[in-house]
């Protein structure tokens, strides 16, 4: 694919150059560039509309195929708009009466094709980096809020994960409630249920003393009040369960409990990042009434102001008669979960750095090749009175203007792509939602680094191109 793209990328400009009239080719500037720029404008608008339409289509076999297509169409469409947008922006640039800056703007205006080429490399790499950064940051912020909602207590304890037979009886629960240092303890019962033999088991969670308390403890995405006269107890399902089984709020769900099917009304959908096969939550009261099971295998523990966490943990282990009992503070569990998250997404930060390096490399090559091709121009400017530092300043202004425009354009495009990643690709890939959050200061810092690096690259290329005498540079054209 790389070889093919490189060949096409070399063939298209060569073909355009071969079709150029000789008289036009001997003249400087890009006076005729408006025609292909206008054609690219129409194609770019069409691709943007097409990408927007693709983003609304459902997944295929659980994969966000159309979401990926939307990202590709939006990216290509935005790149095709670059020449026309660049021409419009440069045409609106006012005269500043600063010789160096005005010459830089005039140079960019008369060589829009080279400007657009440099911009494309910045825009593509930077917009993808922005989109990925926003998605990962949004996921982390949503995950952090989710942990805070589900871990409000001082300590969490549970029987070993995956063991449905280990639980605390009602007597065990009373003994745990009486442990010195505990001001409040909330028990939960978690078990696996098979709703469909063709699918993985879902997790049933009974928590909260009553329906109102259960609802308040969950990170709900959407919910509805229980209608008057409803005979079924309410249940809250995860987004994954909703997507896999097609349930809607107000529908009824049948749960196999105590050897018979019990019907519940779906009162809301909640966000669950921990259970990929889906989960359903009911209150402890509803669970006991449906199953007769008063046992528990998880608990949240609130300590009083003078309690020692280590002493409380030791006492609970002794009462539970189990060294395998998992007990940890909520703050430690919260911190460890975020550490695991950061480690899992560390590769994305590396990819973002690679994207920036690719963009800077593209800018460097474009600036170097352009500066070498403009040696005669630099020599002529020296002949008409510009100082060497002014010519280098002109190149620096060109680099700053080009990269600043590319960064702003890339930011807008990246935010647009991030909407597809957050609300379409992530939602269809993992069956859970996240809230959009923008890492403003990180993106601002990266933008400044990219603009500064582009300016430095332009200056370095200009110094290399001006290393020879001005007379010799002008003589190259004769």
C-alpha positions as CSV (number, residue, x, y, z in Angstrom):
1,X,0.0,0.0,0.0
2,X,2.8,2.4,0.8
3,X,4.5,1.7,-2.5
4,X,1.3,2.2,-4.4
5,X,0.4,5.5,-2.6
6,X,4.0,6.8,-3.2
7,X,3.8,5.9,-6.9
8,X,0.4,7.7,-7.3
9,X,1.7,10.6,-5.3
10,X,4.6,11.0,-7.7
11,X,2.6,10.4,-10.8
12,X,-0.1,13.0,-10.3
13,X,2.1,16.1,-10.0
14,X,4.3,14.8,-12.8
15,X,1.2,14.4,-15.0
16,X,0.0,17.9,-14.1
17,X,3.4,19.4,-14.8
18,X,3.5,17.6,-18.2
19,X,0.1,19.1,-19.1
20,X,1.1,22.6,-18.1
21,X,1.5,25.0,-21.1
22,X,5.2,26.0,-21.6
23,X,4.5,29.7,-21.5
24,X,2.6,29.3,-18.2
25,X,5.3,27.1,-16.8
26,X,8.0,29.8,-17.4
27,X,6.0,32.2,-15.2
28,X,6.1,32.3,-11.4
29,X,3.2,31.9,-9.1
30,X,0.0,29.9,-9.1
31,X,-2.4,32.2,-10.9
32,X,-4.4,29.3,-12.4
33,X,-4.6,27.3,-9.2
34,X,-8.1,28.5,-8.5
35,X,-9.7,26.1,-11.0
36,X,-8.4,22.8,-9.4
37,X,-8.9,24.3,-6.0
38,X,-12.6,24.9,-6.8
39,X,-13.0,21.3,-8.1
40,X,-11.4,20.0,-4.9
41,X,-13.8,22.2,-2.9
42,X,-16.9,20.4,-4.4
43,X,-15.3,17.0,-3.9
44,X,-14.4,17.9,-0.3
45,X,-17.9,19.1,0.6
46,X,-19.4,15.9,-0.9
47,X,-17.1,13.7,1.2
48,X,-17.9,15.6,4.3
49,X,-21.6,15.1,3.7
50,X,-21.0,11.5,2.9
51,X,-18.9,11.0,6.1
52,X,-21.6,12.6,8.2
53,X,-24.2,10.3,6.8
54,X,-22.0,7.2,7.4
55,X,-21.7,8.1,11.1
56,X,-25.4,7.5,11.6
57,X,-25.4,3.9,10.3
58,X,-25.5,0.9,12.7
59,X,-22.6,-1.5,13.1
60,X,-22.1,-4.7,11.0
61,X,-21.6,-7.9,13.0
62,X,-20.7,-5.8,16.0
63,X,-18.0,-3.8,14.2
64,X,-18.3,0.0,13.5
65,X,-17.5,-0.4,9.8
66,X,-19.4,2.7,8.8
67,X,-17.8,4.6,11.7
68,X,-14.4,3.9,10.2
69,X,-15.7,4.9,6.8
70,X,-17.0,8.1,8.3
71,X,-13.5,9.0,9.7
72,X,-11.9,8.3,6.4
73,X,-14.4,10.3,4.4
74,X,-14.3,13.3,6.8
75,X,-10.5,13.2,6.8
76,X,-10.2,13.1,3.0
77,X,-12.9,15.7,2.6
78,X,-11.3,18.1,5.0
79,X,-7.9,17.7,3.2
80,X,-9.5,18.4,-0.2
81,X,-10.9,21.7,1.2
82,X,-7.4,22.8,2.2
83,X,-6.4,24.6,-1.1
84,X,-9.7,26.6,-1.3
85,X,-9.7,27.5,2.4
86,X,-6.0,28.5,2.2
87,X,-6.6,30.7,-0.8
88,X,-9.5,32.3,0.9
89,X,-7.6,32.9,4.1
90,X,-4.6,34.4,2.3
91,X,-6.8,36.6,0.2
92,X,-8.3,38.1,3.4
93,X,-4.9,38.7,5.0
94,X,-4.4,42.5,5.4
95,X,-1.2,44.4,4.6
96,X,0.7,45.1,7.8
97,X,3.3,47.4,6.3
98,X,6.0,45.2,7.8
99,X,8.1,44.3,4.8
100,X,9.2,40.9,6.0
101,X,5.7,39.7,7.0
102,X,4.0,41.1,3.9
103,X,6.6,39.4,1.6
104,X,5.9,36.1,3.5
105,X,2.2,36.4,3.0
106,X,2.7,37.3,-0.7
107,X,4.9,34.3,-1.2
108,X,2.3,32.0,0.4
109,X,-0.4,33.6,-1.7
110,X,1.4,33.1,-5.0
111,X,2.4,29.5,-4.2
112,X,-0.8,28.0,-2.8
113,X,0.0,24.5,-4.1
114,X,3.2,24.3,-2.0
115,X,1.4,25.9,0.9
116,X,-1.4,23.4,0.7
117,X,1.1,20.5,0.4
118,X,2.8,21.6,3.6
119,X,-0.5,22.1,5.3
120,X,-1.9,18.7,4.4
121,X,0.9,16.9,6.2
122,X,0.3,19.0,9.3
123,X,-3.4,18.7,9.2
124,X,-3.6,14.9,8.7
125,X,-1.2,14.0,11.5
126,X,-2.3,16.7,13.9
127,X,-6.0,16.1,13.5
128,X,-5.6,12.3,14.1
129,X,-3.5,13.0,17.1
130,X,-6.2,15.5,18.5
131,X,-9.0,13.0,17.8
132,X,-7.1,10.2,19.6
133,X,-6.1,12.4,22.5
134,X,-9.7,13.6,23.0
135,X,-11.1,10.0,22.9
136,X,-8.6,8.7,25.4
137,X,-9.0,11.7,27.7
138,X,-12.8,11.5,27.5
139,X,-12.6,7.7,28.4
140,X,-10.3,8.4,31.3
141,X,-12.5,11.2,32.7
142,X,-15.6,9.1,32.3
143,X,-13.9,6.1,33.9
144,X,-12.8,8.3,36.8
145,X,-16.3,9.6,37.4
146,X,-17.7,6.0,37.1
147,X,-15.3,4.8,39.8
148,X,-16.2,7.7,42.1
149,X,-19.9,6.9,41.7
150,X,-19.6,3.2,42.4
151,X,-16.9,3.5,45.2
152,X,-18.3,6.1,47.6
153,X,-17.4,4.1,50.8
154,X,-14.0,3.9,52.6
155,X,-13.4,0.2,52.0
156,X,-14.6,-2.5,49.6
157,X,-14.7,-6.2,50.3
158,X,-15.8,-9.3,48.4
159,X,-15.5,-13.0,48.2
160,X,-13.0,-14.3,45.5
161,X,-14.2,-13.3,42.0
162,X,-15.9,-16.1,40.1
163,X,-17.0,-18.1,43.2
164,X,-20.8,-18.0,43.3
165,X,-21.0,-20.5,46.2
166,X,-19.1,-18.4,48.7
167,X,-21.3,-15.9,50.5
168,X,-22.1,-14.4,53.9
169,X,-25.2,-15.5,55.6
170,X,-27.5,-13.1,57.4
171,X,-25.8,-14.0,60.7
172,X,-22.4,-13.3,59.2
173,X,-23.7,-10.0,58.0
174,X,-24.8,-9.0,61.5
175,X,-21.4,-9.9,62.9
176,X,-19.7,-7.8,60.3
177,X,-22.0,-4.8,61.0
178,X,-21.0,-5.0,64.6
179,X,-17.2,-4.7,64.0
180,X,-15.7,-1.8,66.0
181,X,-14.9,1.1,63.7
182,X,-17.6,0.5,61.1
183,X,-20.3,3.2,61.0
184,X,-22.2,1.7,58.1
185,X,-21.9,-1.3,55.8
186,X,-23.9,-2.0,52.6
187,X,-24.1,-5.6,51.4
188,X,-24.5,-6.7,47.8
189,X,-25.2,-10.0,46.1
190,X,-23.6,-10.7,42.7
191,X,-24.2,-13.8,40.7
192,X,-24.2,-15.1,37.1
193,X,-27.5,-15.6,35.2
194,X,-28.0,-17.3,31.8
195,X,-30.5,-15.3,29.8
196,X,-29.7,-16.9,26.4
197,X,-27.9,-20.2,26.0
198,X,-26.2,-18.9,22.9
199,X,-24.7,-15.9,24.8
200,X,-22.3,-15.5,27.7
201,X,-23.9,-15.3,31.2
202,X,-24.9,-11.8,32.4
203,X,-24.2,-10.5,35.9
204,X,-27.0,-9.9,38.3
205,X,-26.3,-7.4,41.1
206,X,-28.6,-6.8,44.0
207,X,-27.7,-3.6,45.8
208,X,-29.4,-0.8,47.7
209,X,-32.0,-1.3,50.4
210,X,-34.9,-0.2,48.1
211,X,-35.6,0.9,44.6
212,X,-34.9,4.6,45.3
213,X,-31.5,3.9,46.9
214,X,-30.5,1.5,44.1
215,X,-31.3,4.1,41.4
216,X,-29.3,6.8,43.2
217,X,-26.2,4.6,43.5
218,X,-25.9,3.9,39.8
219,X,-24.2,6.0,37.1
220,X,-27.4,6.1,35.0
221,X,-27.3,7.1,31.4
222,X,-31.1,7.4,31.1
223,X,-34.0,6.4,33.3
224,X,-37.8,6.7,33.6
225,X,-40.1,6.9,36.6
226,X,-42.0,3.8,37.6
227,X,-45.5,4.1,36.2
228,X,-48.3,3.8,38.8
229,X,-49.9,0.4,38.8
230,X,-46.8,-1.4,37.6
231,X,-46.7,-4.8,39.2
232,X,-43.1,-5.7,38.3
233,X,-40.2,-4.6,40.4
234,X,-37.8,-2.2,38.6
235,X,-34.5,-3.3,37.1
236,X,-31.6,-1.3,35.6
237,X,-29.6,-2.8,32.8
238,X,-26.2,-1.9,31.5
239,X,-25.6,-0.5,28.0
240,X,-24.0,-3.7,26.9
241,X,-27.1,-5.7,27.8
242,X,-29.3,-3.2,26.1
243,X,-27.3,-3.4,22.8
244,X,-26.9,-7.2,22.8
245,X,-30.5,-8.0,23.6
246,X,-32.3,-5.0,22.2
247,X,-34.1,-4.0,25.4
248,X,-35.6,-0.6,25.8
249,X,-36.7,1.4,28.8
250,X,-40.2,0.4,29.8
251,X,-39.7,-3.2,28.5
252,X,-39.9,-6.2,30.7
253,X,-37.0,-8.6,31.3
254,X,-37.3,-12.1,32.6
255,X,-34.7,-13.3,35.1
256,X,-34.3,-17.0,36.2
257,X,-34.3,-16.9,40.0
258,X,-35.1,-19.6,42.6
259,X,-36.0,-22.1,39.9
260,X,-38.6,-19.9,38.1
261,X,-38.7,-16.9,35.9
262,X,-39.3,-13.6,37.6
263,X,-40.4,-10.5,35.5
264,X,-38.9,-7.0,36.1
265,X,-39.6,-3.7,34.4
266,X,-36.5,-2.0,32.9
267,X,-36.5,1.4,34.6
268,X,-33.1,2.7,33.3
269,X,-29.8,2.1,31.6
270,X,-26.5,2.5,33.4
271,X,-22.9,2.7,32.4
272,X,-20.8,-0.4,33.3
273,X,-17.2,-0.6,32.3
274,X,-16.4,-3.8,34.2
275,X,-18.7,-6.4,32.7
276,X,-18.4,-6.9,28.9
277,X,-21.3,-9.5,28.7
278,X,-23.8,-7.2,30.4
279,X,-25.3,-6.8,33.8
280,X,-28.7,-6.1,35.4
281,X,-29.2,-4.4,38.8
282,X,-32.2,-4.8,41.2
283,X,-32.7,-3.7,44.8
284,X,-31.9,-6.0,47.7
285,X,-35.6,-6.0,48.7
286,X,-36.7,-7.1,45.2
287,X,-34.0,-9.8,45.1
288,X,-34.9,-11.3,48.4
289,X,-38.6,-11.3,47.5
290,X,-37.9,-13.0,44.2
291,X,-35.3,-15.6,45.3
292,X,-35.5,-15.9,49.1
293,X,-31.7,-15.5,49.2
294,X,-30.5,-13.1,51.9
295,X,-26.8,-13.9,51.4
296,X,-24.2,-11.4,50.2
297,X,-20.7,-11.7,48.7
298,X,-19.7,-8.0,48.3
299,X,-19.9,-5.1,50.6
300,X,-19.1,-1.4,50.9
301,X,-17.8,-0.3,54.3
302,X,-17.9,3.2,55.8
303,X,-15.6,3.8,58.8
304,X,-16.1,6.2,61.6
305,X,-13.7,9.1,62.2
306,X,-11.5,7.3,64.7
307,X,-11.3,3.8,63.1
308,X,-8.1,2.2,62.0
309,X,-8.5,0.6,58.6
310,X,-5.9,-2.1,59.2
311,X,-7.6,-3.2,62.5
312,X,-11.0,-3.2,60.8
313,X,-9.7,-5.3,58.0
314,X,-8.2,-7.8,60.4
315,X,-11.4,-8.1,62.4
316,X,-13.5,-8.7,59.2
317,X,-11.1,-11.4,58.0
318,X,-11.4,-13.2,61.3
319,X,-15.2,-13.1,61.2
320,X,-15.4,-14.2,57.6
321,X,-13.0,-17.1,58.4
322,X,-11.4,-16.6,55.0
323,X,-7.8,-15.5,54.1
324,X,-9.0,-15.3,50.4
325,X,-11.4,-12.4,51.2
326,X,-10.5,-9.4,49.1
327,X,-10.5,-6.2,51.1
328,X,-9.1,-2.9,49.9
329,X,-9.6,0.8,50.5
330,X,-11.7,2.5,47.9
331,X,-9.0,5.1,47.3
332,X,-6.4,2.4,46.6
333,X,-8.8,0.6,44.3
334,X,-9.5,3.8,42.5
335,X,-5.8,4.6,42.1
336,X,-4.9,1.1,40.9
337,X,-7.8,1.1,38.4
338,X,-6.5,4.4,36.9
339,X,-2.9,3.0,36.8
340,X,-4.2,0.0,34.9
341,X,-6.1,2.3,32.5
342,X,-3.0,4.5,31.8
343,X,-0.8,1.4,31.3
344,X,-3.4,-0.1,28.9
345,X,-3.6,3.2,26.8
346,X,0.1,4.0,27.0
347,X,0.6,2.9,23.4
348,X,-1.9,5.6,22.2
349,X,0.4,8.3,23.7
350,X,3.3,6.8,21.7
351,X,1.1,6.8,18.6
352,X,0.3,10.5,19.2
353,X,4.0,11.3,19.4
354,X,4.6,9.4,16.2
355,X,1.9,11.4,14.5
356,X,3.5,14.7,15.6
357,X,6.9,13.5,14.4
358,X,5.4,12.5,11.0
359,X,3.8,16.0,10.7
360,X,7.0,17.7,11.6
361,X,9.0,15.5,9.1
362,X,6.6,16.4,6.4
363,X,7.0,20.1,7.2
364,X,10.7,19.7,7.3
365,X,10.9,18.0,3.9
366,X,8.6,20.5,2.3
367,X,10.5,23.5,3.8
368,X,13.9,22.1,2.8
369,X,12.9,21.3,-0.8
370,X,11.1,24.6,-1.2
371,X,14.0,26.6,0.3
372,X,16.5,24.9,-2.1
373,X,14.3,25.6,-5.1
374,X,14.0,29.3,-4.0
375,X,17.7,30.0,-3.8
376,X,17.5,32.4,-6.8
377,X,14.6,34.2,-5.2
378,X,16.6,34.6,-2.0
379,X,19.5,36.0,-4.0
380,X,17.3,38.5,-5.8
381,X,15.8,39.6,-2.5
382,X,19.4,40.2,-1.2
383,X,20.2,42.2,-4.4
384,X,17.2,44.5,-3.9
385,X,18.2,45.3,-0.4
386,X,16.9,42.7,2.0
387,X,19.3,41.7,4.7
388,X,20.1,38.0,5.4
389,X,18.3,38.1,8.7
390,X,15.2,39.6,7.0
391,X,15.1,36.7,4.5
392,X,15.4,34.2,7.3
393,X,12.7,36.1,9.2
394,X,10.5,35.9,6.1
395,X,11.0,32.1,6.1
396,X,10.2,32.0,9.8
397,X,7.0,33.9,9.2
398,X,6.0,31.6,6.4
399,X,6.6,28.6,8.7
400,X,4.7,30.1,11.6
401,X,1.7,31.2,9.4
402,X,1.5,27.9,7.7
403,X,1.8,25.8,10.8
404,X,-0.6,28.0,12.8
405,X,-3.2,27.7,10.1
406,X,-2.6,24.0,9.9
407,X,-2.9,23.6,13.7
408,X,-6.2,25.6,13.9
409,X,-7.6,23.6,10.9
410,X,-6.3,20.3,12.4
411,X,-7.9,21.2,15.8
412,X,-11.3,21.7,14.3
413,X,-11.0,18.6,12.2
414,X,-9.7,16.6,15.1
415,X,-12.6,17.6,17.3
416,X,-15.0,16.6,14.5
417,X,-13.2,13.2,14.2
418,X,-13.3,12.8,18.0
419,X,-17.1,13.0,17.9
420,X,-17.2,10.0,15.6
421,X,-14.7,8.1,17.8
422,X,-16.5,8.9,21.1
423,X,-20.1,8.6,20.0
424,X,-20.0,6.1,17.1
425,X,-16.8,3.9,17.0
426,X,-16.4,3.6,20.8
427,X,-20.1,3.0,21.4
428,X,-20.4,0.4,18.7
429,X,-17.1,-1.4,19.5
430,X,-17.4,-1.7,23.3
431,X,-21.2,-1.2,23.9
432,X,-20.6,1.5,26.5
433,X,-20.7,5.3,26.3
434,X,-18.3,7.9,27.4
435,X,-18.7,11.7,28.0
436,X,-16.8,14.0,25.7
437,X,-14.0,15.9,27.4
438,X,-11.3,18.0,25.8
439,X,-7.7,18.1,27.2
440,X,-7.4,21.8,26.5
441,X,-4.0,22.5,28.1
442,X,-2.4,19.4,26.5
443,X,-3.6,20.3,23.1
444,X,-2.6,23.9,23.5
445,X,0.9,22.9,24.5
446,X,1.2,20.5,21.6
447,X,0.0,23.2,19.2
448,X,2.6,25.6,20.4
449,X,5.3,23.0,20.1
450,X,4.3,22.2,16.5
451,X,4.2,25.9,15.5
452,X,7.6,26.5,17.1
453,X,9.1,23.4,15.5
454,X,7.8,24.4,12.1
455,X,9.3,27.9,12.5
456,X,12.7,26.4,13.5
457,X,12.6,24.0,10.6
458,X,11.9,26.8,8.2
459,X,14.8,28.9,9.6
460,X,17.2,25.9,9.4
461,X,16.2,25.2,5.8
462,X,16.6,28.9,4.9
463,X,20.1,29.0,6.4
464,X,21.1,26.0,4.5
465,X,19.8,27.4,1.2
466,X,21.5,30.8,1.8
467,X,24.9,29.3,2.6
468,X,26.1,30.3,-0.9
469,X,26.8,33.8,-2.2
470,X,23.8,35.8,-3.5
471,X,25.4,36.5,-6.9
472,X,25.9,32.8,-7.5
473,X,22.3,32.1,-6.5
474,X,20.9,34.5,-9.0
475,X,23.4,33.2,-11.7
476,X,21.8,29.7,-11.5
477,X,18.9,31.0,-13.7
478,X,21.2,32.1,-16.6
